[in-house]
Amino acid sequence: MSKWHKFYIDMAKQFASMSCDPRLHVGAVIVTTDGILYPGYNGWEMGGTNEPDSLEPGQSGCFVGSARVETLSGRVKIEQIKIGDLVLTHTGKYKKVTKTFRRNYNGKLYIL
């Protein structure tokens, strides 16, 4: 792993610590060839309450269907992920998917 990949992963871990979701702390750093575009963590939009939608597993912190996930075979759409697939986590390691969830969402969607 390059020093820059490690730097961005460490930064994502720091942002994950900001989440108030007691079930899962997720951080992200969106990077382009020009540098950092935007960092963030799971929670509400800027200025929101930073509380989970629900404490029920699978009812908060979802990806939209067009999101792509890094797997050992390359990037695939989130809806193509199956139990048993290995996906890249925020720790920089691949982990096996143990459960998948689907839900309909009718609220605001922010696209970066």
Order of alpha helices (4+ residues) and beta strands (2+ residues): alpha-beta-beta-beta-beta-beta-beta
